[in-house]
Amino acid sequence: MLDDRGGLLAHGLFSQIELHRAYGGVVPELASRDHVRRLLPLVESVLNAAGARAPGEIQGVAYTAGPGLIGALLTGAALARSLAFAWGVPALGVHHLEGHLLAPLLEPEPPPFPHVALLVSGGHTLLIEVSAIGRYRVLGASRDDAAGEAFDKTAKLLGLPYPGGPHLAELAREGRPGRFKFPRPMLDRPGLEFSFSGLKTAVLHAVAAQELTPAVRADVARGVEDAIVDTLIAKSLRALEATGLAVLVVSGGVSANRTLRERLAAAVGARGARVYYPRIEFSTDNAAMIAVAGLARLKAGERDTLAIGARAQWPLESLPAVGP
């Protein structure tokens, strides 16, 4: 629950990791069914933690309307729209990626506008020029697999448990640098686009040619992490140079990677620029970031109709600007 003056009063998260672990990834139907069971009790828990009463103290409801898995999105949208109708308050569907972009605004020292944003997660790798809330220009995106997907699929090849990215990052800390030199995709040409499918193929061949001892697994993990981090850093520095901006915001699930944070801070600082992150708990998907985007747009007068809407695809640049 987010208050315009009091800030974040309460938030909650119910993880589905254990539900999906047996399948090695998200099963959309199971995710949607579990949302049906968990959502309303979680909302009640957060309202109680905030000491809020509804109706009366709730002035609007924001929810994730896309892009994403349509079944899970519709579950959340139906509950949010129903609560808003029952409470007599407006509802607003929020763009999932805009939530990630604005998550650093939850911090005591939020980033200034304009800035360059690196949004990097399991499904997305984007460089975006952010002039203001709602004013976004995509500078570069992944042509195929996202960085987070490369982390997760490598982890699966190495026999690491789901979700693989964090486990691979921990294993990489035990690996030897340079033992496996994987490609840094698309750094040999100008531009700000990404591609990680070739990296995944190189890892597949390397793993197939090795006996996967604990040491080899750690070295592969280190090689993959170094390749991804090097690529993200190089492209981010290019984006700062291309835009002439001196502020970089990094968000999305992969922004929780400690190696990326440490090395990116050093590289950006060496250029006289500054990097901002959301705290770790707000790097992965969360309701607080949706509340930030929703509050800004509700204050600007945006409202949804009574229809329950969700979008599997939703271009970020199609969003209207907030304010002048």
C-alpha positions in Angstrom: 0.0 0.0 0.0 1.5 3.3 -1.1 0.6 6.7 0.3 1.3 9.9 -1.6 2.8 11.6 1.5 3.6 8.6 3.8 5.3 6.5 1.2 5.2 2.8 1.2 3.1 1.7 4.2 3.1 -2.0 3.6 3.7 -4.6 0.9 3.6 -8.3 0.6 4.8 -11.1 -1.6 3.8 -14.8 -2.0 6.5 -16.7 -3.9 5.5 -19.5 -6.3 9.1 -20.8 -6.6 8.3 -24.0 -4.7 5.2 -24.6 -6.9 7.2 -24.4 -10.1 10.5 -25.9 -9.0 9.4 -29.5 -9.9 8.9 -28.4 -13.5 12.0 -26.3 -13.9 10.1 -23.2 -14.9 6.8 -21.4 -14.7 3.7 -23.4 -15.7 1.1 -20.7 -16.7 -2.0 -22.7 -15.7 -0.6 -23.5 -12.2 0.5 -19.9 -11.7 -3.0 -18.6 -12.5 -4.8 -21.1 -10.3 -2.4 -20.3 -7.4 -3.1 -16.6 -7.9 -6.8 -17.2 -7.5 -6.2 -18.8 -4.1 -3.5 -16.4 -2.8 -4.4 -13.0 -4.0 -7.3 -11.9 -1.8 -5.7 -13.2 1.5 -2.5 -11.4 0.5 -4.4 -8.1 -0.1 -6.1 -8.4 3.3 -2.8 -9.1 5.0 -1.2 -5.9 3.4 -4.2 -3.8 4.3 -4.0 -5.0 7.9 -0.3 -4.4 8.1 -0.8 -0.8 6.8 -3.6 -0.2 9.3 -5.9 0.8 6.4 -9.7 0.3 6.2 -11.6 -0.1 2.9 -13.7 1.6 1.8 -12.7 5.0 3.1 -8.9 5.1 3.2 -8.3 3.6 -0.2 -8.5 6.1 -3.0 -7.5 4.0 -6.0 -6.4 0.5 -7.1 -3.5 -0.2 -9.4 -2.7 -3.6 -11.0 -0.5 -5.1 -13.6 -2.3 -5.2 -16.9 0.6 -6.5 -19.1 2.7 -7.5 -20.8 2.9 -11.1 -19.5 1.1 -14.4 -19.1 -2.5 -13.6 -19.9 -4.0 -16.0 -17.4 -2.2 -14.6 -14.4 -2.8 -11.1 -15.6 -6.5 -11.6 -15.9 -6.7 -13.1 -12.4 -5.1 -10.0 -10.9 -7.1 -7.6 -13.1 -10.4 -9.3 -12.2 -9.7 -8.9 -8.5 -8.4 -5.4 -8.7 -11.3 -4.2 -10.9 -13.8 -5.9 -8.5 -12.3 -4.3 -5.4 -12.3 -0.9 -7.0 -15.9 -1.3 -8.0 -16.9 -2.4 -4.6 -15.0 0.4 -2.8 -16.2 3.1 -5.3 -12.7 4.1 -6.3 -10.9 4.3 -9.7 -8.8 1.4 -11.0 -5.9 1.6 -13.4 -3.9 -1.1 -15.2 -0.2 -0.5 -15.1 2.5 -1.5 -17.6 4.7 -4.1 -16.0 7.9 -2.7 -17.4 7.0 0.9 -16.4 6.8 -0.5 -12.8 10.3 -1.8 -13.1 11.5 1.5 -14.5 10.0 3.4 -11.6 11.0 1.0 -8.8 14.0 3.1 -7.9 11.6 6.0 -7.0 10.9 4.0 -3.8 14.4 4.7 -2.6 15.3 7.5 -0.1 17.4 9.1 -2.9 15.6 8.5 -6.2 17.3 9.0 -9.5 16.7 12.3 -11.3 15.2 12.7 -14.7 16.3 12.4 -17.5 18.3 9.2 -17.4 19.2 6.0 -19.2 17.6 2.9 -17.9 18.9 -0.6 -18.3 16.0 -2.9 -17.7 17.2 -6.5 -17.5 15.2 -9.5 -16.5 14.3 -13.1 -17.4 12.1 -11.8 -20.3 13.5 -8.5 -21.2 16.8 -6.7 -22.0 16.2 -3.1 -22.9 18.1 0.2 -22.9 15.6 3.1 -22.5 15.9 6.9 -22.5 13.6 8.0 -19.7 12.9 11.7 -19.9 10.0 11.7 -17.4 7.3 9.3 -16.2 5.6 8.1 -19.4 8.2 9.6 -21.7 10.2 6.6 -22.8 12.4 6.0 -25.9 13.7 2.5 -26.5 17.3 2.7 -27.5 18.1 -1.0 -27.9 16.5 -4.3 -27.1 17.4 -8.0 -27.3 16.8 -9.5 -30.7 16.2 -12.9 -29.2 16.8 -14.2 -25.7 17.0 -11.9 -22.7 20.0 -11.9 -20.4 18.0 -13.4 -17.6 17.0 -16.3 -19.8 20.7 -16.9 -20.7 21.4 -17.1 -17.0 18.5 -19.5 -16.3 19.1 -21.8 -19.2 22.8 -22.1 -18.4 21.9 -22.9 -14.8 19.6 -25.7 -16.1 22.5 -27.1 -18.2 24.6 -27.2 -15.1 22.0 -29.0 -13.1 21.2 -26.0 -10.8 17.8 -25.8 -9.1 15.0 -23.4 -10.3 15.2 -20.4 -10.4 18.6 -20.8 -11.9 20.0 -17.3 -12.2 20.7 -16.6 -8.5 22.2 -20.1 -8.1 24.5 -19.6 -11.1 25.6 -16.2 -9.7 26.6 -17.8 -6.4 28.4 -20.7 -8.2 30.3 -18.2 -10.4 31.9 -16.7 -7.3 33.8 -20.0 -7.0 34.9 -20.1 -10.6 38.2 -19.1 -12.2 38.1 -16.1 -14.5 39.1 -16.8 -18.1 38.9 -20.6 -17.9 36.0 -20.4 -20.4 35.9 -17.4 -22.7 32.4 -17.1 -24.1 31.4 -14.6 -26.8 30.3 -11.1 -25.9 27.4 -10.8 -28.3 27.2 -7.9 -30.7 30.1 -5.9 -29.1 32.0 -6.1 -32.3 29.6 -3.8 -34.1 28.0 -0.4 -33.3 24.6 -0.1 -31.8 22.7 -0.8 -28.6 20.9 -4.0 -29.4 21.5 -7.3 -27.6 21.5 -11.0 -28.6 22.1 -13.8 -26.2 21.1 -16.9 -28.3 24.7 -17.3 -29.6 26.0 -17.2 -26.0 23.6 -20.0 -25.0 24.8 -22.1 -28.0 28.4 -21.6 -27.1 27.7 -22.7 -23.5 25.8 -25.8 -24.7 28.8 -26.9 -26.8 31.3 -26.2 -24.0 29.2 -28.2 -21.4 28.8 -31.1 -23.9 32.6 -31.3 -24.3 33.4 -31.4 -20.6 33.1 -33.7 -17.6 31.0 -31.6 -15.3 33.1 -31.7 -12.2 32.3 -29.2 -9.5 35.3 -27.1 -10.6 34.2 -27.1 -14.2 30.7 -26.2 -13.3 31.9 -23.2 -11.3 34.3 -22.1 -14.2 31.4 -22.3 -16.7 29.2 -20.3 -14.4 31.9 -17.7 -14.0 32.5 -17.5 -17.8 28.8 -17.0 -18.5 28.4 -14.4 -15.9 31.4 -12.5 -17.1 30.2 -12.6 -20.7 26.7 -11.3 -19.8 28.0 -8.6 -17.4 30.6 -7.4 -19.9 28.0 -7.1 -22.5 25.5 -5.2 -20.3 28.2 -2.8 -19.1 29.6 -2.0 -22.6 26.1 -1.4 -24.0 25.1 0.8 -21.0 28.2 3.0 -21.4 27.4 3.3 -25.1 23.9 4.4 -24.3 25.1 7.1 -21.9 27.6 8.4 -24.5 24.9 8.4 -27.2 22.4 10.3 -25.2 24.9 12.6 -23.4 23.3 11.7 -20.0 25.2 11.0 -16.8 22.7 9.0 -14.9 22.0 5.2 -15.3 19.2 3.4 -13.7 19.3 -0.4 -13.6 16.2 -2.4 -12.7 14.6 -5.8 -13.3 15.4 -9.2 -11.8 19.0 -9.4 -13.1 19.8 -6.0 -11.5 20.0 -8.0 -8.2 23.2 -9.7 -9.5 26.0 -8.5 -7.2 28.7 -8.8 -9.8 26.8 -6.6 -12.2 26.2 -4.0 -9.5 29.8 -3.9 -8.4 31.3 -3.7 -11.8 28.7 -1.4 -13.4 29.1 1.1 -10.5 32.9 1.1 -11.1 32.6 1.5 -14.9 29.9 4.2 -14.7 31.7 6.1 -12.0 34.9 6.1 -14.0 33.0 8.0 -16.7 31.9 10.6 -14.2 28.3 9.3 -14.2 26.2 7.7 -11.5 24.2 4.5 -11.3 21.0 3.9 -9.3 19.2 0.7 -8.4 16.1 -0.4 -6.6 16.9 -2.3 -3.4 17.2 -6.0 -3.9 13.6 -6.8 -2.7 12.2 -4.4 -5.4 14.4 -5.7 -8.2 12.3 -8.7 -9.0 8.5 -8.5 -9.7 6.7 -6.8 -6.9 3.5 -4.9 -6.1 5.2 -1.8 -4.7 6.7 -0.9 -8.1 3.2 -1.2 -9.7 1.9 1.1 -7.0 4.5 3.8 -7.8 3.5 3.8 -11.5 -0.2 3.6 -10.6 -0.2 6.4 -8.1 1.6 8.7 -10.6 -1.0 8.0 -13.3 -4.0 8.1 -11.0 -2.9 11.5 -9.7 -2.7 12.6 -13.4 -6.4 11.7 -13.8 -6.0 8.4 -15.7 -8.8 5.9 -15.1 -9.8 2.6 -16.5 -13.4 1.7 -17.6 -15.3 -1.0 -15.9 -14.0 -3.6 -18.3 -11.5 -6.1 -17.1 -8.5 -5.8 -19.4 -5.1 -7.4 -19.7 -2.5 -7.5 -22.6 0.0 -10.2 -23.3 1.8 -7.7 -25.6 2.0 -4.0 -24.8 4.7 -1.7 -26.4 6.3 0.5 -23.7 6.5 3.5 -26.0 2.7 3.5 -26.5 2.2 4.8 -23.0 1.0 8.3 -22.6 3.2 10.9 -20.9 2.3 12.0 -17.4 2.1 15.7 -17.1 3.4 18.4 -19.5 
